[in-house]
Amino acid sequence: MVHVTAPDHQRYPRYGRALEGAQVADLGPGDALYIPYQGYHHVEALDPINILVNYWWDPVRQDPGSP
């Protein structure tokens, strides 16, 4: 439960190493981003007005991993 933009490195010492593998996508108007099922992600708005839309592409899973 690390705070992504202000991590406590003493409490989560391996977070810095995990962050080395992070990817950043800066989207503009009309852009879309596909995040695979159970893909860890963090979303941050850079403008005061924005819209976020989620769409579950696949049918709802029936196993314990279903949303």
PQR file of N, CA, C, O and H, with PARSE charges and radii, in Angstrom:
ATOM      1  N   MET A   1       0.825  -1.174   0.000 -0.4000 1.5000
ATOM      2  CA  MET A   1       0.000   0.000   0.000 -0.0000 2.0000
ATOM      3  C   MET A   1       0.880   1.252   0.000  0.5500 1.7000
ATOM      4  O   MET A   1       0.698   2.157   0.815 -0.5500 1.4000
ATOM      5  N   VAL A   2       1.805   1.283  -0.902 -0.4000 1.5000
ATOM      6  CA  VAL A   2       2.731   2.406  -1.018 -0.0000 2.0000
ATOM      7  C   VAL A   2       2.026   3.592  -1.665  0.5500 1.7000
ATOM      8  O   VAL A   2       1.296   3.420  -2.641 -0.5500 1.4000
ATOM      9  H   VAL A   2       1.953   0.548  -1.564  0.4000 1.0000
ATOM     10  N   HIS A   3       2.234   4.773  -1.141 -0.4000 1.5000
ATOM     11  CA  HIS A   3       1.733   5.986  -1.783 -0.0000 2.0000
ATOM     12  C   HIS A   3       2.638   6.233  -2.984  0.5500 1.7000
ATOM     13  O   HIS A   3       3.829   6.499  -2.823 -0.5500 1.4000
ATOM     14  H   HIS A   3       2.827   4.913  -0.349  0.4000 1.0000
ATOM     15  N   VAL A   4       2.075   6.145  -4.187 -0.4000 1.5000
ATOM     16  CA  VAL A   4       2.871   6.160  -5.416 -0.0000 2.0000
ATOM     17  C   VAL A   4       3.668   7.446  -5.603  0.5500 1.7000
ATOM     18  O   VAL A   4       4.820   7.394  -6.034 -0.5500 1.4000
ATOM     19  H   VAL A   4       1.108   5.929  -4.318  0.4000 1.0000
ATOM     20  N   THR A   5       3.092   8.577  -5.296 -0.4000 1.5000
ATOM     21  CA  THR A   5       3.791   9.841  -5.545 -0.0000 2.0000
ATOM     22  C   THR A   5       4.606  10.333  -4.359  0.5500 1.7000
ATOM     23  O   THR A   5       5.406  11.258  -4.504 -0.5500 1.4000
ATOM     24  H   THR A   5       2.156   8.619  -4.946  0.4000 1.0000
ATOM     25  N   ALA A   6       4.417   9.728  -3.182 -0.4000 1.5000
ATOM     26  CA  ALA A   6       5.192  10.115  -1.994 -0.0000 2.0000
ATOM     27  C   ALA A   6       5.478   8.859  -1.157  0.5500 1.7000
ATOM     28  O   ALA A   6       4.958   8.719  -0.051 -0.5500 1.4000
ATOM     29  H   ALA A   6       3.767   8.977  -3.065  0.4000 1.0000
ATOM     30  N   PRO A   7       6.311   7.945  -1.691 -0.5600 1.5000
ATOM     31  CA  PRO A   7       6.531   6.675  -1.012  0.2800 2.0000
ATOM     32  C   PRO A   7       7.357   6.812   0.271  0.5500 1.7000
ATOM     33  O   PRO A   7       8.234   7.669   0.376 -0.5500 1.4000
ATOM     34  N   ASP A   8       7.059   5.956   1.229 -0.4000 1.5000
ATOM     35  CA  ASP A   8       7.833   5.866   2.467 -0.0000 2.0000
ATOM     36  C   ASP A   8       8.869   4.765   2.254  0.5500 1.7000
ATOM     37  O   ASP A   8       8.576   3.584   2.440 -0.5500 1.4000
ATOM     38  H   ASP A   8       6.347   5.260   1.143  0.4000 1.0000
ATOM     39  N   HIS A   9      10.080   5.157   1.863 -0.4000 1.5000
ATOM     40  CA  HIS A   9      11.118   4.184   1.514 -0.0000 2.0000
ATOM     41  C   HIS A   9      11.625   3.398   2.717  0.5500 1.7000
ATOM     42  O   HIS A   9      12.169   2.307   2.547 -0.5500 1.4000
ATOM     43  H   HIS A   9      10.319   6.116   1.712  0.4000 1.0000
ATOM     44  N   GLN A  10      11.465   3.913   3.904 -0.4000 1.5000
ATOM     45  CA  GLN A  10      11.863   3.145   5.087 -0.0000 2.0000
ATOM     46  C   GLN A  10      10.889   2.003   5.329  0.5500 1.7000
ATOM     47  O   GLN A  10      11.294   0.890   5.664 -0.5500 1.4000
ATOM     48  H   GLN A  10      11.023   4.800   4.043  0.4000 1.0000
ATOM     49  N   ARG A  11       9.620   2.281   5.161 -0.4000 1.5000
ATOM     50  CA  ARG A  11       8.605   1.245   5.377 -0.0000 2.0000
ATOM     51  C   ARG A  11       8.557   0.253   4.214  0.5500 1.7000
ATOM     52  O   ARG A  11       8.296  -0.932   4.420 -0.5500 1.4000
ATOM     53  H   ARG A  11       9.291   3.185   4.889  0.4000 1.0000
ATOM     54  N   TYR A  12       8.809   0.735   2.989 -0.4000 1.5000
ATOM     55  CA  TYR A  12       8.771  -0.096   1.781 -0.0000 2.0000
ATOM     56  C   TYR A  12      10.107   0.019   1.055  0.5500 1.7000
ATOM     57  O   TYR A  12      10.182   0.679   0.019 -0.5500 1.4000
ATOM     58  H   TYR A  12       9.021   1.698   2.822  0.4000 1.0000
ATOM     59  N   PRO A  13      11.154  -0.601   1.567 -0.5600 1.5000
ATOM     60  CA  PRO A  13      12.491  -0.415   1.012  0.2800 2.0000
ATOM     61  C   PRO A  13      12.672  -0.943  -0.413  0.5500 1.7000
ATOM     62  O   PRO A  13      13.566  -0.480  -1.122 -0.5500 1.4000
ATOM     63  N   ARG A  14      11.861  -1.884  -0.845 -0.4000 1.5000
ATOM     64  CA  ARG A  14      12.007  -2.436  -2.200 -0.0000 2.0000
ATOM     65  C   ARG A  14      11.198  -1.673  -3.246  0.5500 1.7000
ATOM     66  O   ARG A  14      11.258  -2.001  -4.431 -0.5500 1.4000
ATOM     67  H   ARG A  14      11.135  -2.260  -0.269  0.4000 1.0000
ATOM     68  N   TYR A  15      10.448  -0.669  -2.825 -0.4000 1.5000
ATOM     69  CA  TYR A  15       9.615   0.075  -3.774 -0.0000 2.0000
ATOM     70  C   TYR A  15      10.461   0.773  -4.840  0.5500 1.7000
ATOM     71  O   TYR A  15      10.088   0.788  -6.013 -0.5500 1.4000
ATOM     72  H   TYR A  15      10.399  -0.403  -1.862  0.4000 1.0000
ATOM     73  N   GLY A  16      11.572   1.339  -4.447 -0.4000 1.5000
ATOM     74  CA  GLY A  16      12.434   2.025  -5.411 -0.0000 2.0000
ATOM     75  C   GLY A  16      12.882   1.102  -6.521  0.5500 1.7000
ATOM     76  O   GLY A  16      12.941   1.502  -7.684 -0.5500 1.4000
ATOM     77  H   GLY A  16      11.875   1.327  -3.494  0.4000 1.0000
ATOM     78  N   ARG A  17      13.197  -0.133  -6.169 -0.4000 1.5000
ATOM     79  CA  ARG A  17      13.619  -1.104  -7.183 -0.0000 2.0000
ATOM     80  C   ARG A  17      12.451  -1.474  -8.092  0.5500 1.7000
ATOM     81  O   ARG A  17      12.623  -1.611  -9.303 -0.5500 1.4000
ATOM     82  H   ARG A  17      13.149  -0.458  -5.224  0.4000 1.0000
ATOM     83  N   ALA A  18      11.276  -1.632  -7.518 -0.4000 1.5000
ATOM     84  CA  ALA A  18      10.088  -1.944  -8.316 -0.0000 2.0000
ATOM     85  C   ALA A  18       9.759  -0.803  -9.268  0.5500 1.7000
ATOM     86  O   ALA A  18       9.324  -1.037 -10.396 -0.5500 1.4000
ATOM     87  H   ALA A  18      11.135  -1.520  -6.534  0.4000 1.0000
ATOM     88  N   LEU A  19       9.965   0.428  -8.817 -0.4000 1.5000
ATOM     89  CA  LEU A  19       9.650   1.605  -9.632 -0.0000 2.0000
ATOM     90  C   LEU A  19      10.547   1.713 -10.863  0.5500 1.7000
ATOM     91  O   LEU A  19      10.174   2.345 -11.851 -0.5500 1.4000
ATOM     92  H   LEU A  19      10.318   0.618  -7.901  0.4000 1.0000
ATOM     93  N   GLU A  20      11.735   1.092 -10.803 -0.4000 1.5000
ATOM     94  CA  GLU A  20      12.638   1.116 -11.956 -0.0000 2.0000
ATOM     95  C   GLU A  20      12.002   0.476 -13.185  0.5500 1.7000
ATOM     96  O   GLU A  20      12.341   0.837 -14.312 -0.5500 1.4000
ATOM     97  H   GLU A  20      12.037   0.578 -10.001  0.4000 1.0000
ATOM     98  N   GLY A  21      11.090  -0.463 -12.987 -0.4000 1.5000
ATOM     99  CA  GLY A  21      10.417  -1.130 -14.103 -0.0000 2.0000
ATOM    100  C   GLY A  21       9.127  -0.450 -14.536  0.5500 1.7000
ATOM    101  O   GLY A  21       8.429  -0.949 -15.418 -0.5500 1.4000
ATOM    102  H   GLY A  21      10.814  -0.756 -12.072  0.4000 1.0000
ATOM    103  N   ALA A  22       8.809   0.670 -13.931 -0.4000 1.5000
ATOM    104  CA  ALA A  22       7.557   1.368 -14.245 -0.0000 2.0000
ATOM    105  C   ALA A  22       7.598   1.986 -15.635  0.5500 1.7000
ATOM    106  O   ALA A  22       8.660   2.356 -16.134 -0.5500 1.4000
ATOM    107  H   ALA A  22       9.376   1.076 -13.214  0.4000 1.0000
ATOM    108  N   GLN A  23       6.450   2.090 -16.239 -0.4000 1.5000
ATOM    109  CA  GLN A  23       6.291   2.758 -17.524 -0.0000 2.0000
ATOM    110  C   GLN A  23       5.332   3.916 -17.334  0.5500 1.7000
ATOM    111  O   GLN A  23       4.409   3.839 -16.523 -0.5500 1.4000
ATOM    112  H   GLN A  23       5.586   1.789 -15.833  0.4000 1.0000
ATOM    113  N   VAL A  24       5.550   4.993 -18.085 -0.4000 1.5000
ATOM    114  CA  VAL A  24       4.707   6.189 -17.972 -0.0000 2.0000
ATOM    115  C   VAL A  24       4.067   6.462 -19.325  0.5500 1.7000
ATOM    116  O   VAL A  24       4.728   6.392 -20.361 -0.5500 1.4000
ATOM    117  H   VAL A  24       6.299   5.055 -18.744  0.4000 1.0000
ATOM    118  N   ALA A  25       2.785   6.771 -19.309 -0.4000 1.5000
ATOM    119  CA  ALA A  25       2.052   7.138 -20.522 -0.0000 2.0000
ATOM    120  C   ALA A  25       1.358   8.466 -20.265  0.5500 1.7000
ATOM    121  O   ALA A  25       0.505   8.561 -19.383 -0.5500 1.4000
ATOM    122  H   ALA A  25       2.247   6.829 -18.467  0.4000 1.0000
ATOM    123  N   ASP A  26       1.709   9.473 -21.014 -0.4000 1.5000
ATOM    124  CA  ASP A  26       1.080  10.790 -20.905 -0.0000 2.0000
ATOM    125  C   ASP A  26       0.086  10.898 -22.052  0.5500 1.7000
ATOM    126  O   ASP A  26       0.481  11.083 -23.203 -0.5500 1.4000
ATOM    127  H   ASP A  26       2.402   9.397 -21.731  0.4000 1.0000
ATOM    128  N   LEU A  27      -1.202  10.783 -21.742 -0.4000 1.5000
ATOM    129  CA  LEU A  27      -2.240  10.752 -22.768 -0.0000 2.0000
ATOM    130  C   LEU A  27      -2.780  12.137 -23.049  0.5500 1.7000
ATOM    131  O   LEU A  27      -2.834  12.991 -22.164 -0.5500 1.4000
ATOM    132  H   LEU A  27      -1.522  10.633 -20.806  0.4000 1.0000
ATOM    133  N   GLY A  28      -3.176  12.346 -24.284 -0.4000 1.5000
ATOM    134  CA  GLY A  28      -3.785  13.602 -24.693 -0.0000 2.0000
ATOM    135  C   GLY A  28      -5.245  13.381 -25.045  0.5500 1.7000
ATOM    136  O   GLY A  28      -5.733  12.254 -24.956 -0.5500 1.4000
ATOM    137  H   GLY A  28      -3.132  11.652 -25.003  0.4000 1.0000
ATOM    138  N   PRO A  29      -5.952  14.433 -25.443 -0.5600 1.5000
ATOM    139  CA  PRO A  29      -7.366  14.309 -25.808  0.2800 2.0000
ATOM    140  C   PRO A  29      -7.568  13.254 -26.891  0.5500 1.7000
ATOM    141  O   PRO A  29      -6.872  13.254 -27.907 -0.5500 1.4000
ATOM    142  N   GLY A  30      -8.519  12.363 -26.667 -0.4000 1.5000
ATOM    143  CA  GLY A  30      -8.839  11.322 -27.630 -0.0000 2.0000
ATOM    144  C   GLY A  30      -7.981  10.076 -27.517  0.5500 1.7000
ATOM    145  O   GLY A  30      -8.262   9.089 -28.197 -0.5500 1.4000
ATOM    146  H   GLY A  30      -9.084  12.363 -25.842  0.4000 1.0000
ATOM    147  N   ASP A  31      -6.943  10.079 -26.686 -0.4000 1.5000
ATOM    148  CA  ASP A  31      -6.083   8.914 -26.514 -0.0000 2.0000
ATOM    149  C   ASP A  31      -6.761   7.883 -25.616  0.5500 1.7000
ATOM    150  O   ASP A  31      -7.625   8.216 -24.806 -0.5500 1.4000
ATOM    151  H   ASP A  31      -6.714  10.881 -26.134  0.4000 1.0000
ATOM    152  N   ALA A  32      -6.356   6.641 -25.775 -0.4000 1.5000
ATOM    153  CA  ALA A  32      -6.862   5.558 -24.935 -0.0000 2.0000
ATOM    154  C   ALA A  32      -5.685   4.669 -24.551  0.5500 1.7000
ATOM    155  O   ALA A  32      -4.666   4.629 -25.240 -0.5500 1.4000
ATOM    156  H   ALA A  32      -5.654   6.370 -26.433  0.4000 1.0000
ATOM    157  N   LEU A  33      -5.842   3.968 -23.455 -0.4000 1.5000
ATOM    158  CA  LEU A  33      -4.792   3.086 -22.965 -0.0000 2.0000
ATOM    159  C   LEU A  33      -5.426   1.776 -22.541  0.5500 1.7000
ATOM    160  O   LEU A  33      -6.387   1.765 -21.771 -0.5500 1.4000
ATOM    161  H   LEU A  33      -6.670   4.000 -22.894  0.4000 1.0000
ATOM    162  N   TYR A  34      -4.884   0.662 -23.047 -0.4000 1.5000
ATOM    163  CA  TYR A  34      -5.362  -0.664 -22.656 -0.0000 2.0000
ATOM    164  C   TYR A  34      -4.467  -1.178 -21.536  0.5500 1.7000
ATOM    165  O   TYR A  34      -3.248  -1.233 -21.695 -0.5500 1.4000
ATOM    166  H   TYR A  34      -4.104   0.672 -23.672  0.4000 1.0000
ATOM    167  N   ILE A  35      -5.056  -1.552 -20.412 -0.4000 1.5000
ATOM    168  CA  ILE A  35      -4.329  -2.136 -19.293 -0.0000 2.0000
ATOM    169  C   ILE A  35      -4.831  -3.568 -19.144  0.5500 1.7000
ATOM    170  O   ILE A  35      -6.023  -3.778 -18.917 -0.5500 1.4000
ATOM    171  H   ILE A  35      -6.047  -1.506 -20.283  0.4000 1.0000
ATOM    172  N   PRO A  36      -3.947  -4.557 -19.268 -0.5600 1.5000
ATOM    173  CA  PRO A  36      -4.384  -5.953 -19.160  0.2800 2.0000
ATOM    174  C   PRO A  36      -5.026  -6.266 -17.810  0.5500 1.7000
ATOM    175  O   PRO A  36      -4.804  -5.560 -16.826 -0.5500 1.4000
ATOM    176  N   TYR A  37      -5.817  -7.322 -17.777 -0.4000 1.5000
ATOM    177  CA  TYR A  37      -6.500  -7.750 -16.569 -0.0000 2.0000
ATOM    178  C   TYR A  37      -5.506  -7.889 -15.419  0.5500 1.7000
ATOM    179  O   TYR A  37      -4.450  -8.502 -15.578 -0.5500 1.4000
ATOM    180  H   TYR A  37      -5.997  -7.896 -18.576  0.4000 1.0000
ATOM    181  N   GLN A  38      -5.835  -7.337 -14.292 -0.4000 1.5000
ATOM    182  CA  GLN A  38      -5.044  -7.337 -13.067 -0.0000 2.0000
ATOM    183  C   GLN A  38      -3.707  -6.604 -13.227  0.5500 1.7000
ATOM    184  O   GLN A  38      -2.796  -6.811 -12.425 -0.5500 1.4000
ATOM    185  H   GLN A  38      -6.693  -6.840 -14.162  0.4000 1.0000
ATOM    186  N   GLY A  39      -3.576  -5.766 -14.231 -0.4000 1.5000
ATOM    187  CA  GLY A  39      -2.355  -4.978 -14.389 -0.0000 2.0000
ATOM    188  C   GLY A  39      -2.341  -3.839 -13.376  0.5500 1.7000
ATOM    189  O   GLY A  39      -3.261  -3.022 -13.351 -0.5500 1.4000
ATOM    190  H   GLY A  39      -4.315  -5.597 -14.883  0.4000 1.0000
ATOM    191  N   TYR A  40      -1.308  -3.778 -12.540 -0.4000 1.5000
ATOM    192  CA  TYR A  40      -1.220  -2.720 -11.535 -0.0000 2.0000
ATOM    193  C   TYR A  40      -0.993  -1.395 -12.241  0.5500 1.7000
ATOM    194  O   TYR A  40      -0.157  -1.299 -13.139 -0.5500 1.4000
ATOM    195  H   TYR A  40      -0.560  -4.443 -12.560  0.4000 1.0000
ATOM    196  N   HIS A  41      -1.730  -0.382 -11.840 -0.4000 1.5000
ATOM    197  CA  HIS A  41      -1.574   0.924 -12.480 -0.0000 2.0000
ATOM    198  C   HIS A  41      -1.947   2.044 -11.511  0.5500 1.7000
ATOM    199  O   HIS A  41      -2.643   1.837 -10.517 -0.5500 1.4000
ATOM    200  H   HIS A  41      -2.409  -0.460 -11.110  0.4000 1.0000
ATOM    201  N   HIS A  42      -1.469   3.204 -11.834 -0.4000 1.5000
ATOM    202  CA  HIS A  42      -1.754   4.412 -11.058 -0.0000 2.0000
ATOM    203  C   HIS A  42      -2.132   5.487 -12.066  0.5500 1.7000
ATOM    204  O   HIS A  42      -1.432   5.683 -13.059 -0.5500 1.4000
ATOM    205  H   HIS A  42      -0.904   3.372 -12.641  0.4000 1.0000
ATOM    206  N   VAL A  43      -3.223   6.176 -11.817 -0.4000 1.5000
ATOM    207  CA  VAL A  43      -3.702   7.223 -12.716 -0.0000 2.0000
ATOM    208  C   VAL A  43      -3.644   8.552 -11.979  0.5500 1.7000
ATOM    209  O   VAL A  43      -4.077   8.662 -10.832 -0.5500 1.4000
ATOM    210  H   VAL A  43      -3.791   6.016 -11.010  0.4000 1.0000
ATOM    211  N   GLU A  44      -3.107   9.552 -12.651 -0.4000 1.5000
ATOM    212  CA  GLU A  44      -3.003  10.878 -12.044 -0.0000 2.0000
ATOM    213  C   GLU A  44      -3.392  11.926 -13.084  0.5500 1.7000
ATOM    214  O   GLU A  44      -2.831  11.960 -14.179 -0.5500 1.4000
ATOM    215  H   GLU A  44      -2.755   9.463 -13.582  0.4000 1.0000
ATOM    216  N   ALA A  45      -4.345  12.772 -12.740 -0.4000 1.5000
ATOM    217  CA  ALA A  45      -4.775  13.847 -13.630 -0.0000 2.0000
ATOM    218  C   ALA A  45      -3.801  15.020 -13.533  0.5500 1.7000
ATOM    219  O   ALA A  45      -3.427  15.433 -12.435 -0.5500 1.4000
ATOM    220  H   ALA A  45      -4.801  12.745 -11.850  0.4000 1.0000
ATOM    221  N   LEU A  46      -3.402  15.543 -14.661 -0.4000 1.5000
ATOM    222  CA  LEU A  46      -2.482  16.674 -14.686 -0.0000 2.0000
ATOM    223  C   LEU A  46      -3.205  17.993 -14.926  0.5500 1.7000
ATOM    224  O   LEU A  46      -2.631  19.066 -14.744 -0.5500 1.4000
ATOM    225  H   LEU A  46      -3.706  15.208 -15.553  0.4000 1.0000
ATOM    226  N   ASP A  47      -4.463  17.906 -15.333 -0.4000 1.5000
ATOM    227  CA  ASP A  47      -5.278  19.097 -15.556 -0.0000 2.0000
ATOM    228  C   ASP A  47      -6.432  19.108 -14.554  0.5500 1.7000
ATOM    229  O   ASP A  47      -6.812  18.050 -14.052 -0.5500 1.4000
ATOM    230  H   ASP A  47      -4.929  17.034 -15.481  0.4000 1.0000
ATOM    231  N   PRO A  48      -6.998  20.278 -14.252 -0.5600 1.5000
ATOM    232  CA  PRO A  48      -8.083  20.339 -13.274  0.2800 2.0000
ATOM    233  C   PRO A  48      -9.373  19.651 -13.741  0.5500 1.7000
ATOM    234  O   PRO A  48     -10.168  19.221 -12.906 -0.5500 1.4000
ATOM    235  N   ILE A  49      -9.595  19.540 -15.046 -0.4000 1.5000
ATOM    236  CA  ILE A  49     -10.795  18.894 -15.576 -0.0000 2.0000
ATOM    237  C   ILE A  49     -10.364  17.711 -16.429  0.5500 1.7000
ATOM    238  O   ILE A  49      -9.541  17.859 -17.332 -0.5500 1.4000
ATOM    239  H   ILE A  49      -8.949  19.890 -15.725  0.4000 1.0000
ATOM    240  N   ASN A  50     -10.923  16.524 -16.143 -0.4000 1.5000
ATOM    241  CA  ASN A  50     -10.588  15.330 -16.907 -0.0000 2.0000
ATOM    242  C   ASN A  50     -11.716  14.330 -16.800  0.5500 1.7000
ATOM    243  O   ASN A  50     -12.610  14.474 -15.965 -0.5500 1.4000
ATOM    244  H   ASN A  50     -11.592  16.404 -15.409  0.4000 1.0000
ATOM    245  N   ILE A  51     -11.674  13.317 -17.645 -0.4000 1.5000
ATOM    246  CA  ILE A  51     -12.677  12.254 -17.628 -0.0000 2.0000
ATOM    247  C   ILE A  51     -11.946  10.922 -17.728  0.5500 1.7000
ATOM    248  O   ILE A  51     -11.034  10.765 -18.539 -0.5500 1.4000
ATOM    249  H   ILE A  51     -10.948  13.200 -18.323  0.4000 1.0000
ATOM    250  N   LEU A  52     -12.349   9.967 -16.902 -0.4000 1.5000
ATOM    251  CA  LEU A  52     -11.794   8.626 -16.930 -0.0000 2.0000
ATOM    252  C   LEU A  52     -12.943   7.656 -17.171  0.5500 1.7000
ATOM    253  O   LEU A  52     -13.958   7.698 -16.476 -0.5500 1.4000
ATOM    254  H   LEU A  52     -13.090  10.095 -16.242  0.4000 1.0000
ATOM    255  N   VAL A  53     -12.778   6.789 -18.153 -0.4000 1.5000
ATOM    256  CA  VAL A  53     -13.808   5.805 -18.470 -0.0000 2.0000
ATOM    257  C   VAL A  53     -13.180   4.422 -18.420  0.5500 1.7000
ATOM    258  O   VAL A  53     -12.159   4.180 -19.063 -0.5500 1.4000
ATOM    259  H   VAL A  53     -11.953   6.755 -18.717  0.4000 1.0000
ATOM    260  N   ASN A  54     -13.787   3.508 -17.656 -0.4000 1.5000
ATOM    261  CA  ASN A  54     -13.358   2.111 -17.615 -0.0000 2.0000
ATOM    262  C   ASN A  54     -14.335   1.281 -18.428  0.5500 1.7000
ATOM    263  O   ASN A  54     -15.544   1.508 -18.395 -0.5500 1.4000
ATOM    264  H   ASN A  54     -14.617   3.705 -17.134  0.4000 1.0000
ATOM    265  N   TYR A  55     -13.795   0.322 -19.155 -0.4000 1.5000
ATOM    266  CA  TYR A  55     -14.641  -0.606 -19.906 -0.0000 2.0000
ATOM    267  C   TYR A  55     -14.054  -1.997 -19.753  0.5500 1.7000
ATOM    268  O   TYR A  55     -12.896  -2.225 -20.104 -0.5500 1.4000
ATOM    269  H   TYR A  55     -12.812   0.138 -19.182  0.4000 1.0000
ATOM    270  N   TRP A  56     -14.843  -2.931 -19.231 -0.4000 1.5000
ATOM    271  CA  TRP A  56     -14.375  -4.309 -19.094 -0.0000 2.0000
ATOM    272  C   TRP A  56     -14.601  -4.992 -20.426  0.5500 1.7000
ATOM    273  O   TRP A  56     -15.738  -5.300 -20.783 -0.5500 1.4000
ATOM    274  H   TRP A  56     -15.784  -2.745 -18.946  0.4000 1.0000
ATOM    275  N   TRP A  57     -13.529  -5.231 -21.164 -0.4000 1.5000
ATOM    276  CA  TRP A  57     -13.612  -5.757 -22.525 -0.0000 2.0000
ATOM    277  C   TRP A  57     -14.142  -7.187 -22.543  0.5500 1.7000
ATOM    278  O   TRP A  57     -15.022  -7.502 -23.343 -0.5500 1.4000
ATOM    279  H   TRP A  57     -12.606  -4.980 -20.874  0.4000 1.0000
ATOM    280  N   ASP A  58     -13.629  -8.053 -21.685 -0.4000 1.5000
ATOM    281  CA  ASP A  58     -14.026  -9.458 -21.662 -0.0000 2.0000
ATOM    282  C   ASP A  58     -15.269  -9.645 -20.796  0.5500 1.7000
ATOM    283  O   ASP A  58     -15.549  -8.824 -19.923 -0.5500 1.4000
ATOM    284  H   ASP A  58     -12.913  -7.797 -21.035  0.4000 1.0000
ATOM    285  N   PRO A  59     -16.009 -10.718 -21.037 -0.5600 1.5000
ATOM    286  CA  PRO A  59     -17.122 -11.020 -20.140  0.2800 2.0000
ATOM    287  C   PRO A  59     -16.596 -11.199 -18.717  0.5500 1.7000
ATOM    288  O   PRO A  59     -15.423 -11.517 -18.522 -0.5500 1.4000
ATOM    289  N   VAL A  60     -17.452 -10.997 -17.738 -0.4000 1.5000
ATOM    290  CA  VAL A  60     -17.045 -11.149 -16.347 -0.0000 2.0000
ATOM    291  C   VAL A  60     -16.567 -12.568 -16.098  0.5500 1.7000
ATOM    292  O   VAL A  60     -17.232 -13.538 -16.461 -0.5500 1.4000
ATOM    293  H   VAL A  60     -18.405 -10.739 -17.897  0.4000 1.0000
ATOM    294  N   ARG A  61     -15.413 -12.673 -15.478 -0.4000 1.5000
ATOM    295  CA  ARG A  61     -14.857 -13.984 -15.165 -0.0000 2.0000
ATOM    296  C   ARG A  61     -15.626 -14.600 -14.009  0.5500 1.7000
ATOM    297  O   ARG A  61     -16.126 -13.882 -13.143 -0.5500 1.4000
ATOM    298  H   ARG A  61     -14.872 -11.885 -15.183  0.4000 1.0000
ATOM    299  N   GLN A  62     -15.723 -15.915 -13.988 -0.4000 1.5000
ATOM    300  CA  GLN A  62     -16.461 -16.617 -12.954 -0.0000 2.0000
ATOM    301  C   GLN A  62     -15.546 -17.172 -11.849  0.5500 1.7000
ATOM    302  O   GLN A  62     -16.025 -17.712 -10.852 -0.5500 1.4000
ATOM    303  H   GLN A  62     -15.317 -16.498 -14.692  0.4000 1.0000
ATOM    304  N   ASP A  63     -14.228 -17.032 -12.039 -0.4000 1.5000
ATOM    305  CA  ASP A  63     -13.307 -17.551 -11.020 -0.0000 2.0000
ATOM    306  C   ASP A  63     -13.062 -16.509  -9.937  0.5500 1.7000
ATOM    307  O   ASP A  63     -13.597 -15.405 -10.036 -0.5500 1.4000
ATOM    308  H   ASP A  63     -13.839 -16.594 -12.849  0.4000 1.0000
ATOM    309  N   PRO A  64     -12.270 -16.815  -8.899 -0.5600 1.5000
ATOM    310  CA  PRO A  64     -12.047 -15.872  -7.804  0.2800 2.0000
ATOM    311  C   PRO A  64     -11.405 -14.548  -8.237  0.5500 1.7000
ATOM    312  O   PRO A  64     -11.423 -13.588  -7.468 -0.5500 1.4000
ATOM    313  N   GLY A  65     -10.844 -14.474  -9.436 -0.4000 1.5000
ATOM    314  CA  GLY A  65     -10.218 -13.228  -9.892 -0.0000 2.0000
ATOM    315  C   GLY A  65     -11.182 -12.269 -10.546  0.5500 1.7000
ATOM    316  O   GLY A  65     -10.758 -11.240 -11.071 -0.5500 1.4000
ATOM    317  H   GLY A  65     -10.830 -15.255 -10.061  0.4000 1.0000
ATOM    318  N   SER A  66     -12.475 -12.575 -10.531 -0.4000 1.5000
ATOM    319  CA  SER A  66     -13.428 -11.687 -11.203 -0.0000 2.0000
ATOM    320  C   SER A  66     -13.547 -10.353 -10.467  0.5500 1.7000
ATOM    321  O   SER A  66     -13.426 -10.309  -9.243 -0.5500 1.4000
ATOM    322  H   SER A  66     -12.820 -13.411 -10.105  0.4000 1.0000
ATOM    323  N   PRO A  67     -13.782  -9.270 -11.201 -0.5600 1.5000
ATOM    324  CA  PRO A  67     -13.878  -7.947 -10.564  0.2800 2.0000
ATOM    325  C   PRO A  67     -15.136  -7.806  -9.728  0.5500 1.7000
ATOM    326  O   PRO A  67     -15.365  -6.755  -9.129 -0.5500 1.4000
TER
END
